[in-house]
Amino acid sequence: MNTSGLNRIQKPPQTLRDIVQDQMREAIIAGHFKPGERLVERPLCDQLGVSRTVVRETIRYLEAEGLVDILPGKGPIVAQMSWDDARQIYDIRRMLETAAAMTCARNMTPDLKDRLQAALQNLKGTLATDAPGALFSATSEFYQVIFEGAGHSIAWEVVQRLNGRISRLRMMTLSTNDRAQPGPVHMQAICDAIVSGDAEAARDAIARHLDDATHIAEHLLSQSEAEHG
């Protein structure tokens, strides 16, 4: 029984730094800041209405996420994404997401089923909009349910560190019409396999999704490197 008069905070309020980080991350993921583009403090301070300290903290945070590089003599720039970088990210995703999806399927409960299906419906809603920030949050929520359902908390920490770069790749691959199947179809297949408790089907659904995305990313990034190489 709670006799202290204090209620648990379900979602901590965002700090100013959190808000700035979200806006900067969304701008990079959406391509408003292009790869290689310099991030100059004064214009960013003016646009966001915040101090240089907040902008510098944000840039350092986004550097840790792999979205920003700080070059000697040039300062912060939007990080370039090479095919080799993308290949490594997809390899890591394949290992962690396959293990999480299969274990989540084996751990399926009615409550977990409801949570995953609700997260999928939220994700589908954001896919119909042109809001990278909402897509970033909804996709993270969908996968978080899978990793939590699997009990893979350490693996989820790894995925979170990669989420910014994963989202850049996701925005790039979603913008093409060359997918074997649309993104929502893949997500539905992953959800259906997991909630049915079929670990092998979950493994196969993850594989099809990542095979599709990897193929598109390789084509687009290799083409870009050839054009700028």
C-alpha positions as CSV (number, residue, x, y, z in Angstrom):
1,M,0.0,0.0,0.0
2,N,1.3,3.4,-1.0
3,T,1.2,5.7,2.1
4,S,3.7,8.3,1.0
5,G,1.3,10.3,-1.2
6,L,3.6,9.9,-4.1
7,N,2.4,8.4,-7.4
8,R,4.7,6.6,-9.9
9,I,5.7,8.7,-12.9
10,Q,4.6,6.7,-15.9
11,K,6.6,8.8,-18.4
12,P,9.1,11.4,-17.2
13,P,8.6,14.9,-18.6
14,Q,11.0,15.8,-21.4
15,T,13.8,18.2,-20.5
16,L,14.8,21.0,-22.9
17,R,17.8,19.0,-24.0
18,D,15.5,16.0,-24.7
19,I,13.3,18.1,-26.9
20,V,16.3,19.6,-28.8
21,Q,17.7,16.1,-29.3
22,D,14.5,14.8,-30.6
23,Q,14.2,17.7,-33.1
24,M,17.7,17.4,-34.3
25,R,17.5,13.6,-34.6
26,E,14.3,13.9,-36.6
27,A,15.8,16.5,-38.9
28,I,18.8,14.3,-39.7
29,I,16.7,11.2,-40.1
30,A,14.3,13.0,-42.4
31,G,17.2,14.4,-44.5
32,H,16.6,18.0,-43.7
33,F,20.3,18.0,-42.8
34,K,22.2,16.2,-45.5
35,P,25.1,13.7,-45.0
36,G,28.3,15.7,-44.8
37,E,26.5,19.0,-44.0
38,R,28.1,21.2,-41.3
39,L,26.1,21.8,-38.1
40,V,26.9,25.4,-37.2
41,E,26.2,26.3,-33.6
42,R,24.9,29.9,-34.0
43,P,22.2,29.2,-36.7
44,L,21.1,26.2,-34.7
45,C,20.8,28.3,-31.5
46,D,18.8,30.9,-33.4
47,Q,16.5,28.3,-35.0
48,L,15.9,26.4,-31.8
49,G,15.9,29.3,-29.4
50,V,18.3,27.6,-27.1
51,S,21.8,28.3,-25.7
52,R,25.1,27.1,-27.2
53,T,25.5,24.8,-24.2
54,V,22.3,22.9,-25.1
55,V,23.3,22.7,-28.8
56,R,26.8,21.4,-27.9
57,E,25.3,18.8,-25.5
58,T,22.9,17.7,-28.3
59,I,25.6,17.4,-30.9
60,R,27.7,15.2,-28.5
61,Y,24.7,13.0,-27.8
62,L,24.0,12.6,-31.5
63,E,27.7,11.8,-32.1
64,A,27.3,8.9,-29.6
65,E,24.3,7.7,-31.7
66,G,26.4,7.7,-34.8
67,L,24.4,10.5,-36.5
68,V,27.1,13.2,-36.2
69,D,30.8,13.2,-36.8
70,I,33.1,15.8,-35.3
71,L,36.0,16.5,-37.7
72,P,39.2,18.3,-36.6
73,G,39.3,21.8,-38.0
74,K,35.8,21.5,-39.4
75,G,33.6,20.8,-36.5
76,P,30.4,18.7,-36.4
77,I,28.9,17.4,-39.6
78,V,26.0,15.0,-40.3
79,A,27.6,11.5,-40.5
80,Q,27.9,9.9,-43.8
81,M,26.4,6.4,-44.2
82,S,28.4,3.9,-46.2
83,W,27.2,0.5,-47.5
84,D,29.8,-1.1,-45.1
85,D,28.3,0.7,-42.2
86,A,24.8,-0.4,-43.2
87,R,25.8,-4.0,-43.8
88,Q,27.2,-4.2,-40.3
89,I,24.0,-2.7,-38.8
90,Y,21.8,-5.1,-40.7
91,D,24.0,-8.0,-39.6
92,I,23.6,-6.9,-35.9
93,R,19.9,-6.5,-36.4
94,R,19.5,-9.9,-37.9
95,M,21.2,-11.6,-34.9
96,L,19.4,-9.6,-32.2
97,E,16.0,-9.3,-33.8
98,T,15.8,-13.0,-34.8
99,A,16.7,-14.2,-31.3
100,A,14.3,-11.7,-29.7
101,A,11.4,-12.6,-32.0
102,M,11.8,-16.3,-31.6
103,T,12.0,-16.1,-27.8
104,C,9.1,-13.6,-27.6
105,A,7.0,-16.1,-29.6
106,R,7.8,-18.8,-27.1
107,N,7.0,-16.5,-24.2
108,M,3.6,-15.4,-25.7
109,T,0.8,-14.5,-23.2
110,P,-2.5,-12.8,-23.8
111,D,-1.2,-9.5,-22.3
112,L,1.9,-9.6,-24.5
113,K,-0.2,-10.3,-27.6
114,D,-2.4,-7.3,-26.8
115,R,0.6,-5.1,-26.3
116,L,2.3,-6.2,-29.5
117,Q,-0.8,-5.8,-31.6
118,A,-1.5,-2.4,-30.2
119,A,2.1,-1.3,-31.0
120,L,1.6,-2.6,-34.6
121,Q,-1.6,-0.6,-35.0
122,N,0.2,2.5,-33.8
123,L,3.1,1.9,-36.1
124,K,0.7,1.4,-39.1
125,G,-0.9,4.8,-38.3
126,T,2.4,6.6,-38.4
127,L,3.5,4.9,-41.6
128,A,0.5,6.7,-43.3
129,T,1.9,10.1,-42.2
130,D,4.9,12.1,-43.2
131,A,6.3,12.4,-39.6
132,P,9.8,10.9,-39.2
133,G,9.7,11.5,-35.4
134,A,6.4,9.7,-34.9
135,L,7.7,6.8,-37.1
136,F,10.9,6.6,-35.1
137,S,9.0,6.4,-31.8
138,A,6.3,4.0,-33.0
139,T,8.9,1.6,-34.6
140,S,11.0,1.7,-31.4
141,E,7.9,0.9,-29.4
142,F,7.0,-2.1,-31.6
143,Y,10.5,-3.6,-31.3
144,Q,10.7,-2.7,-27.6
145,V,7.7,-4.9,-26.9
146,I,9.4,-7.8,-28.8
147,F,12.6,-7.4,-26.9
148,E,10.9,-7.0,-23.5
149,G,8.7,-10.0,-24.2
150,A,11.8,-12.0,-24.9
151,G,13.5,-10.7,-21.7
152,H,16.4,-9.5,-23.9
153,S,17.1,-6.2,-22.0
154,I,20.8,-6.0,-22.8
155,A,20.2,-6.6,-26.5
156,W,17.6,-3.9,-26.5
157,E,20.2,-1.5,-25.0
158,V,22.4,-2.3,-28.0
159,V,19.6,-1.7,-30.4
160,Q,18.8,1.7,-28.8
161,R,22.3,2.8,-29.4
162,L,21.8,2.0,-33.1
163,N,18.3,3.3,-33.4
164,G,19.3,6.6,-35.0
165,R,21.2,5.0,-37.8
166,I,18.6,2.3,-38.2
167,S,16.0,5.0,-38.7
168,R,18.1,6.7,-41.3
169,L,18.3,3.5,-43.2
170,R,14.6,2.9,-42.7
171,M,13.6,6.3,-44.1
172,M,15.8,5.6,-47.1
173,T,14.4,2.2,-47.9
174,L,10.8,3.2,-47.3
175,S,11.1,6.0,-49.9
176,T,11.6,3.5,-52.7
177,N,9.1,1.4,-54.7
178,D,11.6,-1.5,-55.1
179,R,10.7,-3.5,-52.0
180,A,9.5,-7.1,-52.5
181,Q,6.8,-6.3,-50.0
182,P,5.7,-3.0,-48.4
183,G,7.0,-2.3,-44.9
184,P,3.6,-2.7,-43.2
185,V,3.2,-6.1,-44.7
186,H,6.5,-7.2,-43.2
187,M,5.6,-5.8,-39.8
188,Q,2.2,-7.6,-39.9
189,A,3.9,-10.9,-40.8
190,I,6.3,-10.5,-37.9
191,C,3.5,-9.7,-35.5
192,D,1.3,-12.5,-36.7
193,A,4.1,-15.1,-36.3
194,I,5.1,-14.0,-32.8
195,V,1.6,-13.8,-31.4
196,S,0.8,-17.2,-32.8
197,G,3.7,-18.6,-30.8
198,D,5.5,-19.9,-33.8
199,A,9.2,-19.2,-33.3
200,E,10.3,-20.6,-36.7
201,A,7.7,-18.4,-38.5
202,A,8.9,-15.4,-36.5
203,R,12.5,-16.2,-37.5
204,D,11.5,-16.4,-41.2
205,A,9.4,-13.2,-41.1
206,I,12.4,-11.3,-39.6
207,A,14.7,-12.8,-42.3
208,R,12.3,-11.7,-45.2
209,H,12.0,-8.2,-43.8
210,L,15.7,-7.7,-43.4
211,D,16.6,-9.4,-46.7
212,D,14.3,-6.9,-48.4
213,A,15.7,-3.9,-46.6
214,T,19.3,-5.0,-47.0
215,H,19.0,-5.5,-50.7
216,I,17.5,-2.0,-51.2
217,A,20.1,-0.3,-48.9
218,E,23.0,-2.0,-50.7
219,H,21.7,-0.8,-54.1
220,L,21.1,2.8,-53.0
221,L,24.3,3.2,-51.0
222,S,26.5,1.5,-53.5
223,Q,25.1,3.7,-56.2
224,S,25.6,6.8,-54.1
225,E,29.2,5.8,-53.3
226,A,29.9,5.2,-57.0
227,E,28.5,8.7,-57.9
228,H,30.5,10.5,-55.3
229,G,33.6,8.3,-55.2
